[in-house]
Amino acid sequence: MSDDIIISNSETIVCYAPTMITTTGIWQGDNPLDYSLPLFIVQLTLVVVVTRLLVFILKPIRQPRVIAEILGGVILGPSVLGRSNKFAETIFPQRSVMVLETMANIGLLYFLFLVGVEMDIAVIRQNGKRSLIIAIAGMILPFVIGSSFSFLLHEKSQNTKEGTFILFLGLALSVTSFPVLARILAELKLINTEIGKLAMSASLINDMLAWVVLAFAIAFTENKDTSLASLWVILSSIAFICLCFFVVKPLIGRRIKQTPEGESISEFNVCLILSGVMIAGFITDVIGTHSVFGAFVFGLIIPSGPLGLTLIERLEDFVSGLLLPLFFAISGLKTQVSAIDGATTWGVLFVVIILSCAGKVIGVVLVSFFYQMPFYEGLSLGFLMNAKGLVEMIVLNVGKDQKVLDEKSFAIMVIVALGMTAVITPIVTMVYKPSKNFTPYKRRTVQKIKLDREFRVVVSIHTPRIVPTVISLLESSCPTKKSPICVYALHLVELTGRASGMLIVHNMRKSGRPAMNRTQAQSDHIINAFENFEKSTGCVYVQTLTAVSPYSTMHEDICVTAEEKRVALIIVPFHKQQAVDGGLEATNPAFRTINQNVLANAPCSVGILVDRGLSGSARSTMNQVSHHVAVLFFGGPDDREALAYAWRMSEHPNVNLTVMRFLPGETVIETERSDSTNSRNDHSILTVETERDREKQLDEEYVTHFRTKTGNDESIAYIERVVNHGEETVGAIRTIDNSHDLFIVGRGQGTISPLTSGLTDWSECPELGAIGDLLASSDFAMTASVLVVQQYVGMGSGDPLAIPDSPSQHSEHVNIEQTNRRSHSSYTSQSSYREQLQQQQQPDFHSQH
């Protein structure tokens, strides 16, 4: 039995054989691709593989995933591979289209439901009227341009009114894709900027308006002859929305309240909601609007909290990873680029792309002038609002299914969508330079922060696990009225393929609202912990931020935040965490790369925190933190920075400090003296010797100053140990009392000391330096946490304001590092610059959650 295809009146009629679902096997002589299920599996696999391959190829040029998904469909369709009749008839035969489109629409149905579930309309209120005006301005001009060109694209033979054609074309050009824009903003590191928040709010409004216009467009399309029927469709849609919000939503809320707090949502409730999606889609399809409209509205009424979290976790990967690419593939399969024939049509295509893009840009720039925004910000915002994606593809597919758009118009609009979205990232990267807003500052190290100045710290956090240790460390850093601590807690979230738009902007939500997914739940835990820390500890001011980006560029978020907030220290978590047996186990290899990049590019000092449970320290009778801190001092800028931070901690009444200074023994001194005698004629070696002597002098001066100031403090113990090589150094460290719960050491990068000779030969983590790696090693049987500090030294001894914020700059920095790390930076402050610094000292205390 086989399927028959009958051609009649230029329409294709496909006759299906109901029994040809599953094959009896190749051993029976059957061809699996003649049966619908094996054929669908092959099609789905091919779509996913091609799409993922294109995502991988386009990733370096930072293109959103929607580009790869549409391109994948175009490649598999009649424009590329489908040009081969054998491929088209074997893999995508006409009889398979119904199954493929049905599955694609089911995927689309549930994806739009998830978009509704995750959509937080409260985001709009943050920018209110300005967002609304930008959204409307970004829609009107492209709509007018689309309407103008509709006369060129509309064929007289088309069986639709020109008014309906104008509506579809104008809507397709004027819409902004909220999920695509969110990912582009995250890729460009603009999500936490003013322009990013404004763009998100405006695109959310734009999306909402697009749904309303689409509902009207469908109503008018399906009822060509009678305007009364169109009126009934619109009234029925309004009635459906009212029913959902005023009847169904309270019923769902009542049902959820019956679930005891802390318990998971029952299978019955989940199945009820998932069935409700299908019912909502069915109702809107029956009344004359698209089924996805019902699913989207039904998603909007799902209450935030455990139910939304459960639904997203169960559906998101399957729907967005497997079924949604089918919808984009279908769009590509319908795109026949060869239908765009002749130079005139291609000319019209490029003019439409340029003018539609310009329409949004001009509209948004005019509004930005009204609100006195800088020109480059308005220009960037205009280009960002050109992001196309799911809603536009739905508009185009509905238009093609309803025969509003012919082959040529559909192909033109798909290419317009690809072109407009593809140019956003490169253009905005060139136009918008956030670095223009950076203000130079001087106090980039702990050593330069006096005890009567504000101490600013960026703390980067991957998971809530390290939060108690970080809070305990900050609490021990002696915040006072004279020297308050301003903490910028930066929650780092990986930008993955499944990251939805609302996950990316979850830090913009109002605090206290239930989390929509596991990442938001983690972020809420972190925010709550730091809020409680701020309330319970005096003179501490906390601002929580979220960075959503790929691991490869996550260090940029940390460094940019440090630069913008003018901090003196960045604290990053070590890439290993404590296991059940007390040892350290690796969590994510990407965390180590992030730390290495931060050390290379940081605009201030950096501390890597090896967490072994500092929060578990003993507490005093007043229920305040009580710690025993040890500093291992070998010499050099990093060790001086470590001592400076420990000195600050020692001001806390419940912190005891032990400083162990390692001095070279007779053997080391004799070797250095001999080397000095032999190198008197070598100018380069003599320069290094001079720098080494200068470093020793700086060490001596700083340690003497420290001992003079703290000599009468009984909570501070100073010990000197004379050692000749690494083995003796290890033995001396082992003599330190086990009661210490935190070791602070310098990274020692750029300095070669005979006192640590041999320790680097078996180093596991060079980014910790010789001593830090030793203390973090599981072989050392250490139970204390470790903070490894690297002091910021700038790009040159006379250029304290230069920022090593790129790998190329860092390579230059490394070349001169040996000189810089042994030289003491001297600053000359002009009066105007001093006034600027005084203004900067006004603390940025306002918490932003």
N, C-alpha and C positions, 0 to 999 in steps of 0.2 A: 504494500500500500504506500502511496506517495502523495505528497501535496500537489495540488494543481494551482496554477496561476493563470487567471483569465484577464486579458486586456480588453477593456470595453470603454468606449468614449473617453479615451486618454486617462482613465482611472484604473488602478490596479486592484483586482479583487483576489484575495488569497483564500484558498480552501484548505482548512486544516484537517488532519487525520487525528481524531481524539485518542486513538490507541498508541500513537507514536510518541510516547513520553519517555520511557526508558528502554534501552536496548537489551536484546537477549545475549549480546556478547559477540566479539569478533570471531569466535570459533564457530558461530552459527552463520557466519558470512555477512553479518550486519555492519554497516558503516555507522559508528557512534554519532557522527555529525549530522546524520539524517533524523536524529531523535532530539526532542526539544531540551531535555534536562542535560545530557552530556554537552550539547552545543552551548547552552547557557553557561555551564561551568567553564568551558574553554573561553568564551567571550569575556566573562567576568575576570578570569585569570589574566587574560591578555590586556584588558583595560587597566587593571591594577598594576601589572608589571611595567607597562609602557609609561603610565602616569608617574610611578615611583622613580623610574629611570630619569624622566624629564625633571622631576623635582630635584634629584641629585645633580643633574647637569646645570640647572638654572640657579642652584643655591649660591655659588660664588658671586653671581651678579645680583643677589638679594631680591629675586623676583618672588612674589607671593605664589602660593601653591595653586591658586585658581588658574593662573597662566598655564602651568604644566598640565592641569586637568583638561582644559579646553583644547590646548595644543595636541594632547594625546588623542582626543576624539577626532580632531582634524586629520592627524596623521593616519589613524585607522580608517577614516572615512573615504569618500570618493575623491577627495582632493589629492591624496598621496597613495597609500597602499590600495585603496579601493579602486584606483584606476585600472588595476589588474582585475579583469572579470572573474578569473578563477578564484582569487582571494576573496572578492566580494561575495560570490555565490557560495563559497565553502564556509567562510567564517561568519559573515553577516548576511545570510540570505534574507529575502523579503519576508518569508514566513516566520522568522525569529524576532522580527521587530516588535510584535505585540507583547511577547514574554519579556523582552528586554526593557521596553518602555514601562510596562507594569511594575517590574521590580525597581526600576529607576525612580518611578513616582512614589512607590512605597518608601524608598530611602529618603526621597525629598520630603515626604510627608512627616516622617519622624525627625528629620534634621530641622525642619522649620518649627516643629514642636519644641525641640531642645533649645533653639534660638529664643523662642518665646519664654521658656522656663528660665533661661539665664539672663534675659534682658531686664535690666534694672532702670526703670524710668526715672528714678531719683537722681541719676547722673545728670539728666537734662537740667534739673533745677539749679545745679551749681553755676551754670553760666546763663541760665534763664533766657531773657529777652534777646541778648546778643546772639546766642546759638540759634534761636528761632529765625532771626533776621538773616543770619548767614546762610542757614539752610534754605530759606525761601529765595534769597538772592542767587544762590547756587543752582536753583531749579528753574527759575523763570527764563533767564537768558538762553541756556541750552535748549529749553523747551521751545522757545521762539525760533531758534536756529534750526532745530529739528523740524519744526512745522514748515519753515521756509524751504528746506531741502526735500520735504515730502512731495512737493509738486514735481521735482525732477525724478524721484524714485518711483512714484506711483504710476502704475501702468493702467491705461484705460480699460484693458481687458480684465483687470482684477475685479473680483466679484464682491467688492466691499465699498462702502461709502468712503469718500476721501477724508471726511471728518474722523472716522474711526482709525484710519491709517495714520493721520496726523497725531492722534492721541497716543497710539502705540509707539511711534517713532520718537515723539517728543519725550515720552516717559522713559524710554530706553536710554536716551542721551542725557537726561537730567538726573537720573537716580545715582546715589552714592552708596556703595556697599559697605555697611558697618563692619562685618567680620574681616573683610579684606583690608580695610583702612586700619583697623586695630593692629593687625599683624605688620603692616607696613610701618606704622608708628613705632612699634616695638623694635623692629629691625633697625630703624633709624635712631633709636635711643631718644625718642621725643615724647614718650608716653607720659612722663612726669612733668613735662614742660607746660607752660600756659597754652602754647599753640596746640599741643597734643590734646589737652583736656577740652579745648574749644572745638577742635576737629571731631573728637569723639561725640560730644554732645550734639553738634550740628548734624553729623551723619546719622545719629540715632533718630533725630527728628525727621531727617530726609527719608530714612527707611520707612518710618511710620506713614508719612505723607504718600510715599510711593505705593504702599499697600492700599491706601484709600483710593488713589487714582486708578490702580490696577483693577480694583473691584468694580469701579464705574466703567472702565474700559471693557472689561469682560461682559458686563451687563449690556452694554450697547452693541457689542460685537455679536453676541449670540441671538440678538433680536433685531434683525436688520429692518423688518417691516413695521413692527408695532412699538411705538414709544411707551405704550401702557405696560407692556411686558417688562421693559427695562425699569420702569418705575417700581413694579412689583419686586424685581430682583433686588433693587437698592433697599426698599423697605424691609424685605425679608432678611437681608444681611444685617441691617441695623437691629432688627428684632433678635437675630441670632446672637449678636454681640451683647445685647442687654440680658438675654437669657443666661449666657455664660457668666457674666459678671455679677448679676443680682440673684441668680438661682443656683447655678452649678458651683460657683466659687464658695459660697457659705456652706454648701453640703460637703464639699471636699474638706474645708477647714474643720467642720464638725467631726468628720470621719478621722482626720489626722489627730485631733485632740484625744481621741479614744486610745491612741497608742501611748503606753506608759513612757515617761521620760527616760532616755537612755537606751531604750530598746529599739531594734531595727524595725523598719516598716515591713509589714507582713506581705507575703507573696500575693494574697488576695487583693490588697489595696493597690499593689503595683500593677497586677493584671487588669484591675478595674480602670486605672488611669490609661494604660496602654490601649485598652479596648475603647476608651473614651476618645482617644486620638482618631481612631478609625471612624467612629460614629460622627465626630465633629467634621471630619473630612467628607464623609458621605452626605451629611446634611447640606454643607455649603456647595457640594457638587450638584445636589438635587435642586437647590434653589437658584442655581445659575452662576455662582461664582466658583473659582477654582478650589479644589479640595485642600490645597496647602493653606489657603486663607483660614479655613476652619481649624486646621492643626495649629497654626501660629497663634490664633486667638485663644485656643484651649491651653496652649503653653503659657500664655500671659497670666492666666488665672490660677496657675499652680502656685501655692504659697511657698515662700522661701523657707529653707530649713532642711531637715532630714529627708523629706520626700523628694525635693528637687535634687539633693545630693545623690540619693539612691538611683533615681531615674537617669541622671547624667552618667554616673559611673557604669551603669549596666548597658546603656545604649550607645554612648558617644563613640567608642572605638569602632564598633561594628558598623554603625550608620555612616559616620564621616570617613572612615577608612576604607570601607568595602562597597557600600551601596551608593553613597553620594557621587563618587567618581563616575558611576554608571550614567547619572543624569548629565554630567558635563560631556561624557563620551557620546551620548545620544545627540547632544547639541552639535558636537563636532562631526558626527556621522551625517547630520542633516546639512552640514555646511559644504557647499560645492563651490570652491573658489573659482572653478572654470566658468561659473555662471556670470562672474564679473568680467565681461568681455569688452574689449575695445578700450582705447586710451582715454576716451571721454568718461567712461564709467569709473576707471581707476582714478582719474582726475577728480571726479565728484567724491570718491571715497576719501582721498587725502584732504580735500577741502572740508568735508564733514568732520574728520578727525580734528583738524587744526582749529576750525571755528567752534566746534562743540567744546573742545578743551579750553579755548580762549574765552568762550562764553562764561564758563564757571569761574575762571580766573578773574575776569573783569568784574563779574558780579560780586565776588568775595572781596576783591581789592577795594572796590568802591565802599563797601560796608566797613572794611578795616580802616579806611581813611576817615570815615565818619566817627569811628571809635578811637581815632588817633593812635592806631597801631603802626609800628614801623613798616615801611614798604616791603622789605624782604620777608617779613612775617606774613603779611597779607598775600604776597605772591606765593609763598610756600603753602599757605592754607588753601589757596585756590587750586593749586596742583593736587594737593592731598584729597580734595573733595571730588577729584575725577576718578577715584578708585571705583572700578566696576567689578561685579561678581555675580552672586547667586540671583539677586532680585532681577537684574537686567536679563539674565539668561532665562528666567521664568517668563518675563514679559515677552521676550523674543520667541520662546517655544510656544507659548499660548497664541501669540500672533500668527505663527506659522501653522499651528494645528487648526486655527479658525480661518485659515486662508486669508488673513489680513496682510501677511507678508509673503511675497513670492520667493523663489530660490535666490534671486539676485539680491533683493533687499535684505533677506536673512543673512546671507553670506557677508554682505557689506557691514551689517551691524555687528556681527560676531567679530570681524577683524577690527572694527572701530573699538569694541570693548577691549580686545587684546592690546591694541596699540595705545589706547589712553591709559590703561593700567600699567603697561610695561615701562612707560617713560617717567612715571611718578618718582620712583626711587632715585634714578640718576639725576633728575632735574632738582629735586628737593635737596639732595646731597650737595649740589653745587650752589644752590641759592641760599639755603638756611645754614648758617654757621653758629651753633650755640656757643662756641668758644669766644665769640665776640663779647659775650656777657661776663666773661671771667674778670675778676678784679684781683690784681696782684696783691700778695700779702707776704709778710716777713716771717711770722712765727710758725715755721713748718716743722719744728722739732720740739720734743718735750723739754730738752735742755734749755730752750729759749723761753719757755713759758714760766714766768715767775709765779710765786705763790699768791700774788695779788691780782692775777689776770685770769680771765675765763679760759678754761681748758676744753677744747673741742675734739671730739673723737667720732670717727665713723666705725661702726661695728657691722661687719657683713655676716649674714646668717643664712645658711642653707636649710637647716631643719631646727625645730624647737628644742632639740636635745641639748644643744650647747648653751641655750639661753640662761639657765641658772648659773653656770660657771661665769659667763660674761657679766651678768648682773652682780655676782659676788665680787668679781675683779673690779668693776667700776665703783661699787659701794666702798671698796677698800682704798680707792684712789683719792680719798680725803676731799670730798666736795665741801666747800665752805662758802660763806657769804662773800668773802673777798675773792675766792677763786672757785666759782661754780663750774660744774661740768655740764657741757651741752653735748648730748649723745644723739647721733644720727644712726638709728638702727635700720640697716638696709637689708630687707628680705630679698634674697636672690632666687628667682624662679626661672627655670629653663623654658625657653620658647620652643615648643615642639609643634609638630604638625597638628596635634589635637587641641592645642591651646585656642580656646574660643575668645571672641572679642570681650566678653564680660569677665573672663578670667584675667585678661590682660589689664583691665581697668578696675579690678576688684579693690585696689587701694583707694579708689575714688568714692567707694560706697560710704554711706553714713555708718559710723561705728554703732555696734549694738544690733545690727541686722544679721539674721542667720546666714551662715556660709552657704555658698552654692556648690562648692566642690571641695575636694580634699586639700587642694592648695590654698583656697580661701580659709579653710578651717585652720590650717597650719599658721597662716598669716594672722588670723584672729588670735590664736594662742600667743604668738609673739607680741602682737600689739598689746594684749591684755597684760602680759607679764611686764612689759616695759611701762605701761600705764600705772600698774600697781607699784613698781619700783619708784616711779616719779612721785607718787602720792606719799609713799612711806619714807622716802629719804629726802631730807632737806637739801636745797641748793643743787638739785639735779633737774635738768630740763631735757625732755625726750621728744624727738621727732621721728616718727616711723615712716619709712619710704619703701617702695617696692620696685625692683628692677626685673623686668621680664625680657630676657634676651638669650640668644644661643650661648653655650658655654665658651665658644671660641672668642666672643667679644665681651664676655661678662666683666672682665677686668676693667674695661673702659667705663662701665657704669660706676664701678667703685672709685676709680681715679677721678672721673668727672664730678661725682658727688663730693669727694674730698676737696677738690679744687673750688667748686661753687660754694661750699660751706666753710672754706678757709680753716680746715682742721689741722691739728698738729700730729695726729696719730691715727693710722688705720689699723684695726684689729681684724685679722682674718682667721678662720678656724683651720687647724691642721687637717689634711685629707684623710687621716686615720682617726678612729674613735675607739674608746675603751670597750673591749669585749667582756664576756661574762667571766673569763678566767683571769682578768686583770691586764692582759696584754692589749696591744693596739692592732686593730685590723683595718684594712683599707675599705673605704666606703665607695667612693666614686673617683676613678682616675682623673676625671676632668677637673676636680677640685684642686688637685696638685698643680695642674697647668695654670689654673686661674691664679693661684698663689704665686707661682713663678713670674707670671706676667705682671702682677701687682708689684712685686719686689722690683721688677725692671722699670716700671713706668710710673710709680707712685709720686705724687707731687709733695709728699711729706714723709715722715717716718712711718715704718710699718712694723707691726708685731704679729707673729704667727703663734696662735694659742693652741698648745697641745693639752687637750682636756682629759684630766684623770679625776675629775670630781672635786673641783675646788669648792663647790657649793656644799659639799659634805663636811666642811671644816667645823671644828668645835665653835660653839658660841658662848659668849660671856654671860654673866648673870643678868645683864641688862638686855638680853636677847639681841645683842648686836654682833656683827661679824667679828671673828677673831682669827687672825692668820699669822703664820710664821713664814716669812719670806726670806729667801736666800739669793744673793747676787754673786756670781762668779766673775771676777774682774781680771782680765788679762791685759787690757789696754787697747786703744784704738777708738774711733768715733762711735762704733756700735756699742762698745762696752760702756762708754761714757753716757750714751743715751739710756742704756739699761739701768745704770746707776741713778740717773736723773729721775727715771720713772719710779724706781724703788724708793728713792729719797722722798718723792711726793707721797707715796703710800705710807712711809714711816711717820708722816705727820698725823695719820689716823691713830687715835688713842688705843685702839685694840689690834694694832699691827706691830709685830716684832720683826726686826730686820737683822739679818746676818750678812755682812759683806766679807767675802773671802777673796783677798787679792793674791794673785800668783806672781811671784818675782823670780827672775832667772837666777839659777845657781852659778857657782864658780865655773863649771864646765862651759855653760852657755856664754858667760861673759868672756872667757878666754878665747872661745871660738870667734865671737864677734870682734874681739880686739885683733885677732890674727887676720881675719877677713878685711878689717879696716886698713891694716898696714899694707896688705897685698894689693889693695885697690886704690891707693892714693893717686896713681897715674891715670886711672880710668875715670873720665869725667862723669859718665852716665851712672856708674856705680856710686861715685861720690855724692851725686845728687840724691840718690835713693837713701844713702847713709844720712845725709843732712835732714831729709824728710823724716826718717825714722827717729832721729834725735829730737826733732820738733814734736813729733807725736808723743814721745816719752815725756817731754817737758809739759805738754798739755795734759797728759794723764796725771803727772805728778801734781800739777797745779790744781786740777779738779778734785783729786782725792784729798789733797791737803785742805782745800776749801771745805770739802764735805766733812772731814774729821774735825776741823775747827768749829764748824757750826753745830755738829751733833755730838761733840765730845762728852757732854754732860747728860746725854739722853740714855737712860738705862735700858730702853727698849731696843737700842741699836748696838750690835756687837761687830767689832772690826777685827779680822784675823788676817795675818799674812803667812803665806806658805812659799817656801823656796823650793823650786823644782828644776830639774835639768832636762826632762824629756816627757813625752806623752804618758808613759807608764806611771811615772811618779805623780803626774797630774791626776790621772784616774784614781790612784790610791788616795790622794788628798781629798778628792771630791767624795769618796766613799766614807770619809771620816765625819762628814756633816751629819748632824743629828737627824734621825728619821721623822722627827716631829714637824719638820718643814713641809708645808703643803703647796708651796709655789716657788719655782726657781725662775729667776729672770736673768737671761744671758744675752750678750751681744752676738750677732750673727758672725762678725769677724770677717766679712767679705772684703777682699783686697789686701788683707794683712796676713803675712806668713810669719808664724811664731814657732820657734823651736820648742816652746812649752807644749804645743799640741801636735808635735811631729809624730807621724804614724797613725794618728787618730782618723785621718781622712782616707786611709788606704782601704778601709772596709765600710765607708760611709754609704748608708742607704738613701738618705735624703740630703743632698748637698745644700738645698735651699735653707736648711736649718743651721748651716755652719758646722764646724767640727764638734764643738761642745754641745750645741743644741741637738745634733743628731745622736750624740752619745747618750744624753739624758732621755731622749725619746725612744731609744732602742729598747726592745723587749729583753735583750740580754743583760741590760744594766740593772734590772729588777727595781726600777724606780716607781714609787707610788704617788709622787707629787706631780701636779700640773707644771707645765713649762711655758714661759713666754719668751720667744726668741725675737730680739729687737734689731731692726736695721735703721740707722740714722740717715735722714735725708741730707745729702751734701750738695745738691744743685748740679748744674751743668758745668760749673767752673768756680774757682775760688772767689772770683770777683763778680759773679753773676748769680746772686741768691734768688732771683725771681724767675730764672729759666726753669721750664717744666719738662722733664723727660717723659712726654706723654705719647711717644710712638716708638716702635721697635727700632726705626732708623736712628732716632735721636739717642736711643739707649746704647746702640753699638758705639756711637761716638763717646757716650758717657763712660762706657766700660774702658775704652782706650785710655782715658785720662783719669780713670778711677783711682789708680795707685797714688797719683799725685794729689788728687782732691781729698782722698780720705786721710791723707797725712798733713793736710794744711788746715789751718784755722781760718774760717771765713770771717772777714772783717767787713762790716756794713757801714756805709756812709749815708746817713739819713738827711735828706733835704727838708726844709720846713714844710713845704707843700705836701710832701709825701708823709711826713709825720702827722699832719692834720688828717690826711686820708686814713691813716692807720687808726687814729683816735676815733674816727667815725665808724670804722669797721669793728671796733671793740664793743660796740653796742650789741649785746647778745641777741641772737635769733631764737628767742625762747618759745615762740608760739608752737604748740604741738599740732601736728597735722596727721590725722589718722585716716 
